Amino acid sequence: MNAKHTKTITQLGVRYSGSGHSFTHTVGSDRLLVTFPNTVHASMSLISIVTGAIKVATSITGLGSKLWFLPTFLAAFAYYHYDLFDPEGRPINVKEVRPEYDFVVIGGGTAGAVIANRLTEMKGWNVLLLEAGGDEPEIADVPILSIYLHRSQLDWKYRTQPQDSACQAMVDKRCCWTRGKVLGGSSVLNTMLYIRGNRRDYDLWKRLGNPGWGFDDVLPYFKKAEDQRNPYLANDTKNHATGGYFTVQDAPWNTPLGIAFVEAGIEMGYEHRDVNGDKQTGFALFQYNMIRGYRVSSSKAYLRPVRLRKNLHIAMLSHVTKVLINPDTKRAFGVEFIRGGKKQVVRARKEVILSAGAIGTPQLLMLSGVGPAEHLQEKNIPVIHNAPGVGQNLQDHIAIGGIAFEIDYPISVLIDRVFNLNAALRYAVQGDGPLTSSIGLETVGFISTKYANQSDDWPDIEFMMTASTTSSDGGSQSRKAHCITQKFYDEYFATISKKDVFGIFPMMLRPKSRGYVKLRTNDPLDHPLLYHNYLTHPDDVRVMREGIKAAVSVGETTAMKRFGTKFHRKPVPGCQGYELFTDEYWECVARQYTMTIYHMSATAKMGPADDPLAVVDHELNVHGIQGLRVIDASIMPTITSGNINAPVNMIAEKGADMIKETWRPRKNKREKRMLFKESTGVKSADSSKTRKQS
Ligand SMILES: Cc1cc2nc3c(=O)[nH]c(=O)nc-3n(C[C@H](O)[C@H](O)[C@H](O)COP(=O)(O)OP(=O)(O)OC[C@H]3O[C@@H](n4cnc5c(N)ncnc54)[C@H](O)[C@@H]3O)c2cc1C
């Protein structure tokens, strides 16, 4: 063993014992002998990878001392999965950006990564992907650690403006809106839940004046992206597919609570079903964007496999400040960005594609002169196109935090219980065990309250059922991620802190309240002003209240009672003045621990030109501007009924095909049908009738 190896082992906090490939690790009373297979030899590159992993653990989260087991864990993980850590496998961060590309994509998140991949399938085209953040760290691979990424360097750390209608339990009454600032965007920090939404969501988009966006039109794109690893689901070829970039798998590990939740749903009269299949109403174990227990971000799925394409340039740590638009021709011709402290300009021969997410995209449109004219003038920004809808129509899913149930058995996901060396090694070696848990999220239930049409399959509440709650880590991280005040935590959670519990987050699926994004200043580095407006529509309050009541009743089922389940009846701080469990009380509760599910969307909505708030048309071109499309969560006219990462991925797959169709030499109808089939595996598409040359 050479000096560098010895040093690395020492840095890991492990004591090397013997020649060959074993070492002992001592933490407190735990002593462990780790033996590496003789056939595998630690190489110099592996050592540097391990060292990198440790640096990441401590620098990204600043939590080195709290997550004491991480270095060993990452070392073992890196050893067994060194192919994943191999710097050769990572996207290449170009040193120099050329003066001109065919396409410039802004934002390498869920959508941007797909666009960059699909456009560079065209050999004659070249693409620059600009991303404000850096590459994703290894720590993000580990599902249970996602909560530690909130408020870290990988997060834009947005806070909403204080408002009386919600988030009253948060520091300064401001919700924390986590968004990924990293290659892979929010898909690097999310909980990987794979939900497509309801067929009626997309049929509504179509009815709102968006041809080509009905469910039958978008299903081929969900399938194009999908690599379904559950053989039972994969057999349902009407709804699922294998071989796509985006891997979907079952949880490698669940607590006994996961199945019990499904049983509770059945007891309540719901069916156990594939909620991404023919019908949505019902209960199921969650499906995740994971592969063998580690996260599949959009960057891992779509950028790593094509990193060697010569026509793809990725420039990380590049903060875009403006889309350059000729005020006379109203054509986007380039992008201005700051990299390494230097302002740079790059030109786009064909198109600029904005994929900066539901906050970044409207901010950039406004900074570039496309937005509500009065607001832009107020901020001294020359108006290129008056687009009143930019930043408006903001939608998000909220749930209520703190709906918790104590149980008598030591089976929940308690952080102190699951963060141990056995779990770490089980994860590292086998890719399963408690560290693959998406912070306890195990089961999904779609239910209809009395405010939804009961005879229809369009539920208005999603239960996110967890084998944990905010207090499962003793308030050390979840509380901070959600920006809950220490006082609220102490008053409400103290008696169940670090105790065995399960939780249910009732999430309202189709909110009627609308928020908005405005510029704070014309400085592109300033965060915009964010107004959530949660629970300002009275119907939302009603649905939320019923959702909470339904969640509480889950604790009364025999399936859950057998764990000795007791609802945590502690009056919610701020609501002590109300009689417990009345409608007024639940409304008050909803306004305290109002939990964003991080599905900000719809701030540059798609719609026909005669819709005053529409920002893009059905081919995602910005109305009134040439050569500029928006492709990300912003374009949703209405939020989908479920977690939105899979829908954003679908939007990007479809958007990429639209770009291809625009710039490919003109085809006749038959050739177009063949191209659609080539792209999606599906025979024909009526959407092709509506395509036009932009
Ligand atoms: C904590 C969390 C948990 C979630 N859990 C789930 C879940 O379990 N399931 C689910 O379906 N959905 C989940 N979501 C939502 C889902 O991940 C997002 O809706 C989705 O990733 C949005 O994709 P996007 O492409 O619109 O934006 P993003 O993925 O956020 O990408 C935008 C990208 O643009 C970059 N960018 C922004 N501004 C600039 C600029 N000026 N210059 C350069 N680059 C810029 C950003 O850094 C980012 O990389 C979660 C989200 C979060 C944050």
The ligand as an SDF file (V2000), in Angstrom:
LIG
                    3D

 53 58  0  0  0  0  0  0  0  0999 V2000
  -37.6360   18.5860   -2.5990 C   0  0  0  0  0  0  0  0  0  0  0  0
  -38.4350   18.1800   -3.8020 C   0  0  0  0  0  0  0  0  0  0  0  0
  -39.1320   16.9810   -3.7870 C   0  0  0  0  0  0  0  0  0  0  0  0
  -39.8880   16.6020   -4.9010 C   0  0  0  0  0  0  0  0  0  0  0  0
  -40.4210   15.3530   -4.9390 N   0  0  0  0  0  0  0  0  0  0  0  0
  -41.0020   14.9230   -6.0870 C   0  0  0  0  0  0  0  0  0  0  0  0
  -41.3990   13.5710   -6.2250 C   0  0  0  0  0  0  0  0  0  0  0  0
  -41.1600   12.7290   -5.3630 O   0  0  0  0  0  0  0  0  0  0  0  0
  -42.0240   13.2060   -7.3740 N   0  0  0  0  0  0  0  0  0  0  0  0
  -42.2950   14.0980   -8.3560 C   0  0  0  0  0  0  0  0  0  0  0  0
  -42.9340   13.7070   -9.3430 O   0  0  0  0  0  0  0  0  0  0  0  0
  -41.8950   15.3740   -8.2650 N   0  0  0  0  0  0  0  0  0  0  0  0
  -41.2200   15.7920   -7.1760 C   0  0  0  0  0  0  0  0  0  0  0  0
  -40.7410   17.0630   -7.0980 N   0  0  0  0  0  0  0  0  0  0  0  0
  -41.0150   17.9910   -8.2060 C   0  0  0  0  0  0  0  0  0  0  0  0
  -40.1410   17.7640   -9.4370 C   0  0  0  0  0  0  0  0  0  0  0  0
  -38.8520   17.3350   -9.0970 O   0  0  0  0  0  0  0  0  0  0  0  0
  -40.0820   19.0820  -10.2180 C   0  0  0  0  0  0  0  0  0  0  0  0
  -41.3870   19.4990  -10.5000 O   0  0  0  0  0  0  0  0  0  0  0  0
  -39.3190   18.9530  -11.5200 C   0  0  0  0  0  0  0  0  0  0  0  0
  -38.0080   18.5470  -11.2600 O   0  0  0  0  0  0  0  0  0  0  0  0
  -39.3170   20.3030  -12.2510 C   0  0  0  0  0  0  0  0  0  0  0  0
  -38.5870   20.1750  -13.4310 O   0  0  0  0  0  0  0  0  0  0  0  0
  -38.1560   21.4570  -14.2670 P   0  0  0  0  0  0  0  0  0  0  0  0
  -37.3530   20.9710  -15.3990 O   0  0  0  0  0  0  0  0  0  0  0  0
  -39.3600   22.2700  -14.5350 O   0  0  0  0  0  0  0  0  0  0  0  0
  -37.2820   22.3180  -13.2700 O   0  0  0  0  0  0  0  0  0  0  0  0
  -35.9510   21.9210  -12.5060 P   0  0  0  0  0  0  0  0  0  0  0  0
  -35.7470   20.4610  -12.4680 O   0  0  0  0  0  0  0  0  0  0  0  0
  -35.9890   22.6340  -11.2080 O   0  0  0  0  0  0  0  0  0  0  0  0
  -34.8090   22.4980  -13.4430 O   0  0  0  0  0  0  0  0  0  0  0  0
  -34.5430   23.8600  -13.6230 C   0  0  0  0  0  0  0  0  0  0  0  0
  -33.0510   23.9850  -13.8480 C   0  0  0  0  0  0  0  0  0  0  0  0
  -32.7520   25.2870  -14.3490 O   0  0  0  0  0  0  0  0  0  0  0  0
  -31.6290   25.7910  -13.6780 C   0  0  0  0  0  0  0  0  0  0  0  0
  -31.7190   27.2530  -13.7080 N   0  0  0  0  0  0  0  0  0  0  0  0
  -32.6830   28.0470  -13.1740 C   0  0  0  0  0  0  0  0  0  0  0  0
  -32.4020   29.3480  -13.4050 N   0  0  0  0  0  0  0  0  0  0  0  0
  -31.2580   29.3650  -14.1260 C   0  0  0  0  0  0  0  0  0  0  0  0
  -30.4550   30.4050  -14.6680 C   0  0  0  0  0  0  0  0  0  0  0  0
  -30.7840   31.7020  -14.5260 N   0  0  0  0  0  0  0  0  0  0  0  0
  -29.3290   30.0690  -15.3390 N   0  0  0  0  0  0  0  0  0  0  0  0
  -28.9760   28.7730  -15.5170 C   0  0  0  0  0  0  0  0  0  0  0  0
  -29.6910   27.7470  -15.0090 N   0  0  0  0  0  0  0  0  0  0  0  0
  -30.8210   28.0400  -14.3270 C   0  0  0  0  0  0  0  0  0  0  0  0
  -31.7610   25.2310  -12.2690 C   0  0  0  0  0  0  0  0  0  0  0  0
  -30.5420   25.2730  -11.5770 O   0  0  0  0  0  0  0  0  0  0  0  0
  -32.2570   23.8310  -12.5440 C   0  0  0  0  0  0  0  0  0  0  0  0
  -31.2000   22.9350  -12.7670 O   0  0  0  0  0  0  0  0  0  0  0  0
  -39.9780   17.4740   -6.0160 C   0  0  0  0  0  0  0  0  0  0  0  0
  -39.2660   18.6670   -6.0240 C   0  0  0  0  0  0  0  0  0  0  0  0
  -38.4930   19.0170   -4.9410 C   0  0  0  0  0  0  0  0  0  0  0  0
  -37.7150   20.3000   -4.9740 C   0  0  0  0  0  0  0  0  0  0  0  0
  1  2  1  0
  2  3  1  0
  2 52  2  0
  3  4  2  0
  4  5  1  0
  4 50  1  0
  5  6  2  0
  6  7  1  0
  6 13  1  0
  7  8  2  0
  7  9  1  0
  9 10  1  0
 10 11  2  0
 10 12  1  0
 12 13  2  0
 13 14  1  0
 14 15  1  0
 14 50  1  0
 15 16  1  0
 16 17  1  0
 16 18  1  0
 18 19  1  0
 18 20  1  0
 20 21  1  0
 20 22  1  0
 22 23  1  0
 23 24  1  0
 24 25  2  0
 24 26  1  0
 24 27  1  0
 27 28  1  0
 28 29  2  0
 28 30  1  0
 28 31  1  0
 31 32  1  0
 32 33  1  0
 33 34  1  0
 33 48  1  0
 34 35  1  0
 35 36  1  0
 35 46  1  0
 36 37  1  0
 36 45  1  0
 37 38  2  0
 38 39  1  0
 39 40  1  0
 39 45  2  0
 40 41  1  0
 40 42  2  0
 42 43  1  0
 43 44  2  0
 44 45  1  0
 46 47  1  0
 46 48  1  0
 48 49  1  0
 50 51  2  0
 51 52  1  0
 52 53  1  0
M  END
$$$$
